[in-house]
């Protein structure tokens, strides 16, 4: 696993390499941003990352992390912004109920990830558009 300094450097390099003002679809966001954040910045080995996992009646997950899986990551397109309530942007944590009240899109994304985790017995749900 990379050191915090190496991970921070990798994240900075990734941010600087991304074109400004793009509107990538979900697949492009996953390929150009999320895959790199997981492997280069957070140090996940590709061997413990599964993508597009289908379970009958439970649908497809974008990413399942760990062997055994410990987290499910729901990817959204780059342009799907998760709004943060005014005055909360400087806090390190924001409760889910506050986020759900801000926008329907954010609430749906949270619910989708939580539903996947509940049905698969996975403790951690992650939602990202690559930037948030």
N, C-alpha and C positions, 0 to 999 in steps of 0.2 A: 504494500500500500504506500502511496506517495505521502510525503510530508505535507503539512498544512501550507508551507511556503510554496512547494511545487504545485500543489493543487490551486492555490491562489494565482500563481503565475500562469498556469494552464487556462484558468477561467479568464484572466485578463487577455491572454492571447486569443482566446475564442471570441470574446466580446469585440476586440479590435479587428478581427478578421471578418466579422459579419457585415454584410452590406447594410447601409442605413435605409430606412423607409421602404422595407420590402413587405410583401403580404404573402408569405409562404403558406401553402396549404398544410394540412396536418402531416402528411407523409414527408414533405420537405422539411418541416419543423423538426420532425423526429430525426431525420437523416443528418441535417446540418447543425442542429443544436443539441437536442436531448441525448442522442447517442454519445456525443462528445462530452457533455456534462457528466453523464453517468460513468464513462470509462476514463476519460482524461482528467476530469476535475475531482470526481468523488471516489475514484479508484476501484470501481466495480469491475471484476473480471468478466469478460464476455461469456465465459462458461457458466456463470450463475445468473445470466440475464436471458429470459425467454420473452419472445415477442409474439403478438397475435395468437394468444392461447385461447382455444375454444373449448368450452364445457357446455354440454347439452343443457338447455334450459337456463344457463347462466350467461350465455353470450361470449363475446370476445373481449379479452383484456389487451391493452396496448403493450404493457410491459409487466412482467412478473419478476421480482428480484429475490435472489437467494435460493439456496438448495439446502433445506426446504425453504419455500418462499416465505418471505417475511414482509414484503411490501408489494403493493400493486400501484403502478403509475398510470394514470389516465392522461393521455396527451391530447391537447387541443391545438388548433391552428394558431399560428403566430398572432394573427389579428384579433383573436378572441381575448379581450382584456378582462382581467379580474380586477374590478374596481375595489379600492380600499376606502372605507369611510373617512371623511374629513376628520383630521385630528388624530387618527390612529396610524398614520403612515410611518411614524417614527418608533412605534412600539415593535418589539421583537415578536410578540405573539398577539394575535387577534382571534377572539372567539368565533366559532363557526356561525352562531346565530347572527352576529353582526354582519358577517360576510354574506350570509344568505339574504339578508334584507336589502342589500345594496343593489343587486341585479339578478334577474331571472337566470341569465346565462351562468353566472357564478354558482348560484344555488343548484342548478341542474348538474353542473360538472361535479360539485361536491357530492351530491346525492348519487350520481352514477358511480363514482369511485368507492363510496361507502357501501353501496349495494354489492359491488363486485367483491369487496373484502368480506362482507357479512356472509355472502353465499359460499365463499371459498375458505372461510376461517382464517383470514389473513389479518394481522393486527394493525398494519400501517397502510393508509390510503394517501396517495400523492396525486395532485392535479397540477399540471403545468402547461403553459403555452410556449415554453422554451425560455422566456424572459422573466416570467413570474412563477 
